[in-house]
Amino acid sequence: MAPVRVTVLLGGASDERDVSLATGVQVARALREAGHRVVAFDTARGPLTPEEETVLLEKGVDAHPPAPDPRDRLVEEGMDFLARHPDAAAAQVHFIALHGGAGEDGTLQGQLDRAGVRYTGSDADGCRVAMDKDRTKAILTDRGIPTAPWLTDCFDADEVERALGLPVVVKAAHGGSSLRLELAHDRPELEAALIRARDFQDAVVVERYVKGREFTVAILDGQPLPVGEIIPESELFDYECKYQPGMAQEIFPADLDPSKAEEMQALALRVHHALGLRDYSRVDFMMGEDGRLWCLEANTLPGLTATSLVPKAAAAAGIPFPELCHRLVVAAAKRGS
């Protein structure tokens, strides 16, 4: 395939901005290695200079999320904001490297669809569904895909304990990168977590905690990649464990009985299709101490730094990072061609 003009959309205005910047500049570098012509474009501020890209490549992700940028100008101003930067507007494909907020909840995808712009990843409907943990779990339950019992927007500790028992996980319904996520072991911790959850400015999901091993399966071009196991230093694979060196072991391929790995891959593919996703996704699971699998969630825009989970899964399948990014561009470029 001939080189493609690609604009990598990154940064944005969510509390996952730091992660998006790290993903975006590494994707931009990988796509250049693959031969494409690339502009890195912060949807909150505009195109990055080569010097700014270099700083971000060296910086990585801080241990704590930054304050959100005040506004995502591409979402607020529409394609006019992009059009003011001709090099970015001339892209044949927009590579979405945003996380959280309007970049992942289908808002931006819908905007790009209306403008007739090709972009990587799932469409607006798929993003909207997968970003909503309550809706995702309802769809999975309807399709017979196991997911832990849950309640949404229940702040009554008595009701939570009666319905789900303890421990439970309290989390934002539309959050990503394991932000706004707490494990409540006992009644005092539950009551405190529910009080803090009222400040989420989001719907709140309370889910029965499954004790066991955590796994992840990436889907690429309609095929599951090798299963990975995540062994965090803390009880939950939280923001710090995800993005700070040495805070988690990520093992690809996972040390699993082949039949169990195949079962998990098949379930991940069912989740991908049930939620209407396309191109790629990452589906996370817990395997209980009894060996039963429970789907945690699906990610339409998982991290794509060279050391993120999806690139590690791809590497285990013999797909280098530049090729992974190239394949996502090819899938987008072929749409409507």
DALIN-V384906 format. One record per residue. N is the residue number from 1. RES is the residue in one letter. SS is DSSP state (alpha for helix, beta for strand, coil for the rest). PHI is phi in degrees with one decimal (NA if undefined). Layout:
n,res,ss,phi
N,RES,SS,PHI
N,RES,SS,PHI
This chain:
n,res,ss,phi
1,M,coil,NA
2,A,coil,-65.3
3,P,coil,-55.2
4,V,coil,-114.0
5,R,beta,-80.7
6,V,beta,-123.4
7,T,beta,-107.2
8,V,beta,-89.3
9,L,beta,-89.5
10,L,beta,-143.2
11,G,coil,81.7
12,G,coil,73.8
13,A,coil,-122.4
14,S,coil,-87.8
15,D,coil,-76.0
16,E,coil,-103.3
17,R,alpha,-56.3
18,D,alpha,-58.6
19,V,alpha,-65.3
20,S,alpha,-63.8
21,L,alpha,-61.6
22,A,alpha,-63.7
23,T,alpha,-60.8
24,G,alpha,-62.5
25,V,alpha,-71.2
26,Q,alpha,-72.8
27,V,alpha,-63.1
28,A,alpha,-58.6
29,R,alpha,-63.5
30,A,alpha,-64.1
31,L,alpha,-68.4
32,R,alpha,-64.8
33,E,alpha,-61.6
34,A,coil,-81.3
35,G,coil,101.1
36,H,coil,-88.3
37,R,beta,-96.3
38,V,beta,-129.2
39,V,beta,-118.2
40,A,beta,-93.8
41,F,beta,-127.3
42,D,beta,-78.5
43,T,coil,-69.7
44,A,coil,-95.1
45,R,coil,-132.6
46,G,beta,117.1
47,P,beta,-66.7
48,L,coil,-89.7
49,T,coil,-79.8
50,P,alpha,-55.6
51,E,alpha,-66.2
52,E,alpha,-65.7
53,E,alpha,-60.5
54,T,alpha,-61.9
55,V,alpha,-60.8
56,L,alpha,-68.0
57,L,alpha,-62.5
58,E,alpha,-82.5
59,K,alpha,-76.7
60,G,coil,76.0
61,V,coil,-111.9
62,D,coil,-67.6
63,A,coil,-66.8
64,H,coil,-126.4
65,P,coil,-65.7
66,P,coil,-77.3
67,A,coil,-65.3
68,P,coil,-58.3
69,D,coil,-62.8
70,P,coil,-64.3
71,R,coil,-155.9
72,D,coil,-97.5
73,R,alpha,-69.3
74,L,alpha,-65.9
75,V,alpha,-71.8
76,E,alpha,-73.9
77,E,alpha,-95.4
78,G,coil,74.3
79,M,alpha,-68.3
80,D,alpha,-60.8
81,F,alpha,-62.9
82,L,alpha,-67.1
83,A,alpha,-64.3
84,R,coil,-72.7
85,H,coil,-122.9
86,P,alpha,-54.5
87,D,alpha,-62.0
88,A,alpha,-76.8
89,A,alpha,-66.9
90,A,coil,-80.2
91,A,coil,-62.5
92,Q,coil,-83.6
93,V,beta,-138.8
94,H,beta,-102.7
95,F,beta,-92.7
96,I,beta,-84.6
97,A,coil,-118.4
98,L,coil,-91.3
99,H,coil,-136.3
100,G,coil,74.5
101,G,alpha,57.5
102,A,alpha,-69.2
103,G,alpha,-80.6
104,E,coil,-123.7
105,D,coil,-92.9
106,G,coil,99.4
107,T,alpha,-61.8
108,L,alpha,-65.5
109,Q,alpha,-60.3
110,G,alpha,-63.2
111,Q,alpha,-64.0
112,L,alpha,-66.6
113,D,alpha,-61.0
114,R,alpha,-64.0
115,A,coil,-86.0
116,G,coil,71.6
117,V,coil,-98.4
118,R,coil,-82.9
119,Y,beta,-148.3
120,T,coil,-81.8
121,G,coil,87.4
122,S,coil,-70.6
123,D,coil,-80.1
124,A,alpha,-59.9
125,D,alpha,-64.3
126,G,alpha,-62.7
127,C,alpha,-64.5
128,R,alpha,-60.7
129,V,alpha,-69.3
130,A,alpha,-67.0
131,M,alpha,-74.4
132,D,coil,-100.6
133,K,alpha,-63.3
134,D,alpha,-65.1
135,R,alpha,-65.5
136,T,alpha,-57.5
137,K,alpha,-64.2
138,A,alpha,-64.7
139,I,alpha,-65.3
140,L,alpha,-62.1
141,T,alpha,-60.9
142,D,alpha,-63.1
143,R,coil,-89.8
144,G,coil,76.5
145,I,coil,-95.9
146,P,coil,-67.0
147,T,coil,-142.3
148,A,coil,-61.3
149,P,coil,-56.3
150,W,beta,-151.7
151,L,beta,-129.8
152,T,beta,-120.1
153,D,coil,54.2
154,C,coil,-108.1
155,F,coil,-111.0
156,D,coil,-95.1
157,A,alpha,-60.6
158,D,alpha,-60.8
159,E,alpha,-65.9
160,V,alpha,-60.4
161,E,alpha,-65.1
162,R,alpha,-66.3
163,A,alpha,-83.2
164,L,alpha,-118.2
165,G,coil,74.7
166,L,coil,-134.6
167,P,coil,-79.6
168,V,beta,-135.2
169,V,beta,-106.3
170,V,beta,-109.3
171,K,beta,-150.9
172,A,beta,-70.0
173,A,coil,-68.6
174,H,coil,-120.2
175,G,coil,-84.1
176,G,coil,-139.1
177,S,coil,56.4
178,S,coil,57.6
179,L,coil,-80.8
180,R,coil,53.3
181,L,beta,-133.7
182,E,beta,-137.0
183,L,beta,-106.7
184,A,beta,-105.4
185,H,coil,-83.0
186,D,coil,-138.6
187,R,alpha,-62.0
188,P,alpha,-59.5
189,E,alpha,-65.5
190,L,alpha,-63.2
191,E,alpha,-60.8
192,A,alpha,-66.7
193,A,alpha,-64.4
194,L,alpha,-66.8
195,I,alpha,-63.9
196,R,alpha,-65.5
197,A,alpha,-64.6
198,R,coil,-64.5
199,D,coil,-93.5
200,F,coil,-67.2
201,Q,coil,54.8
202,D,coil,-163.3
203,A,coil,-62.7
204,V,beta,-121.8
205,V,beta,-106.5
206,V,beta,-114.1
207,E,beta,-128.0
208,R,beta,-59.2
209,Y,coil,-77.6
210,V,coil,-103.5
211,K,coil,-84.4
212,G,beta,161.7
213,R,beta,-105.6
214,E,beta,-106.0
215,F,beta,-134.6
216,T,beta,-142.8
217,V,beta,-130.5
218,A,beta,-92.6
219,I,beta,-111.1
220,L,beta,-135.9
221,D,coil,52.7
222,G,coil,78.4
223,Q,beta,-127.6
224,P,beta,-75.2
225,L,coil,-91.3
226,P,coil,-55.1
227,V,coil,-69.5
228,G,beta,-116.2
229,E,beta,-107.6
230,I,beta,-112.7
231,I,beta,-120.6
232,P,beta,-77.8
233,E,coil,-71.9
234,S,coil,-102.2
235,E,coil,-68.0
236,L,coil,-116.6
237,F,coil,-80.9
238,D,coil,-90.8
239,Y,alpha,-56.5
240,E,alpha,-64.1
241,C,alpha,-63.6
242,K,alpha,-68.6
243,Y,alpha,-118.5
244,Q,coil,-107.4
245,P,coil,-56.3
246,G,coil,81.7
247,M,coil,-90.7
248,A,beta,-158.9
249,Q,beta,-93.9
250,E,beta,-125.9
251,I,beta,-108.0
252,F,beta,-128.9
253,P,coil,-73.8
254,A,coil,-67.0
255,D,coil,-81.3
256,L,coil,-137.0
257,D,coil,-59.0
258,P,alpha,-54.1
259,S,alpha,-67.4
260,K,alpha,-70.6
261,A,alpha,-62.3
262,E,alpha,-65.5
263,E,alpha,-61.6
264,M,alpha,-67.7
265,Q,alpha,-62.1
266,A,alpha,-64.2
267,L,alpha,-64.7
268,A,alpha,-60.8
269,L,alpha,-65.5
270,R,alpha,-62.9
271,V,alpha,-61.9
272,H,alpha,-53.7
273,H,alpha,-75.0
274,A,alpha,-61.0
275,L,coil,-91.1
276,G,coil,72.1
277,L,coil,-89.8
278,R,coil,-145.6
279,D,coil,67.9
280,Y,beta,-159.1
281,S,beta,-162.4
282,R,beta,-134.6
283,V,beta,-115.6
284,D,beta,-106.2
285,F,beta,-134.5
286,M,beta,-110.8
287,M,beta,-110.4
288,G,beta,-63.4
289,E,coil,-63.1
290,D,coil,-89.2
291,G,coil,88.8
292,R,coil,-78.1
293,L,beta,-96.6
294,W,beta,-133.0
295,C,beta,-78.0
296,L,beta,-85.9
297,E,beta,-173.6
298,A,beta,-119.8
299,N,beta,-116.1
300,T,coil,-84.1
301,L,coil,-130.2
302,P,coil,-66.9
303,G,coil,-55.4
304,L,coil,-130.1
305,T,coil,-77.3
306,A,coil,-61.1
307,T,coil,-107.6
308,S,coil,-75.2
309,L,alpha,-65.8
310,V,alpha,-64.5
311,P,alpha,-60.4
312,K,alpha,-67.1
313,A,alpha,-64.1
314,A,alpha,-63.1
315,A,alpha,-60.3
316,A,alpha,-65.8
317,A,coil,-94.6
318,G,coil,83.9
319,I,coil,-110.8
320,P,coil,-65.3
321,F,alpha,-57.1
322,P,alpha,-59.8
323,E,alpha,-68.1
324,L,alpha,-57.9
325,C,alpha,-63.5
326,H,alpha,-60.4
327,R,alpha,-63.7
328,L,alpha,-69.0
329,V,alpha,-65.8
330,V,alpha,-60.6
331,A,alpha,-60.2
332,A,alpha,-69.8
333,A,alpha,-63.8
334,K,alpha,-76.7
335,R,coil,-69.4
336,G,coil,77.7
337,S,coil,-85.6
